[in-house]
Amino acid sequence: YIPMQRFGGDDELKTAVLFLASPGTSYCTGVILNVDGGWVSV
């Protein structure tokens, strides 16, 4: 069972990586960003 009813695409994963590498996350510490289409919520 996949909550989003599909697997994540390359662009979606790339966007998450670019977000974490951006200057906008300079004040974030100890964050876990689950890019799993809701799998953890099952």
Secondary structure, DSSP 8 states (H G I E B T S, - for coil): --TTSS---HHHHHHHHHHHHSGGGTT--S-----STTGGG-
